């Protein structure tokens, strides 16, 4: 009798020791992810980056929403900053372009900066913060209603165009994708974009990695809005383009078309 009681107590003690340990492992897996899940996630992230991104550069999108009564003062202050840093070889940053929105979000300015990957971004920001350039940047602040920034990477099949002067207007297409659909969007758009390229070459295409996520941008340049309409109409007549638009729209929560005018110091204009 005493032996049976002792055996039962031993089993209960062992069970009470094992179960909490199993519960702890289970809770840890739920809260933090199991090692297997983490490893699988790391592989997916690496594959995603290799499939989609051109990893050589990081592009910073800086968006300034300016007080309507201060647009001219802002333009002068912006030139004093962006036109200066782009010519300093020690900063390791290039100004892709600066634009003012003329159709879309009024009194809004876009500045796209090219860094030598994230290491270049870190070094550039540190140097600017500890130099006279920060004073030039701060001169823009009183004229702003708001500002935002994001870091983006190029799609690997769309390197950003080098500086040029062709005149006309730029169209910035902006898409907010549904989370988890970037690969499908890129695959569909890449297959159909060749139809558009028969009539006009894109200036660049990017997707966000830091800031507002799941955003895609692509930039085009036209002599004028009339030519833009004509070229887009011609693209719609080609096989593949209408199917591309239909499929990519299914992955988007909303989209914008902004007409931009380059500022005088913009390398792309």
Secondary structure as UniProt FT lines:
FT   HELIX           2..32
FT   HELIX           35..52
FT   STRAND          53..66
FT   HELIX           68..70
FT   HELIX           71..85
FT   TURN            86..87
FT   HELIX           89..91
FT   STRAND          93..103
FT   TURN            106..107
FT   STRAND          108..115
FT   HELIX           117..129
FT   HELIX           133..141
FT   TURN            142..143
FT   STRAND          144..155
FT   TURN            156..157
FT   STRAND          169..177
FT   TURN            179..180
FT   HELIX           182..197
FT   TURN            198..199
FT   STRAND          204..210
FT   STRAND          215..222
FT   HELIX           225..236
FT   TURN            239..240
FT   HELIX           241..250
FT   STRAND          252..262
FT   TURN            264..265
//
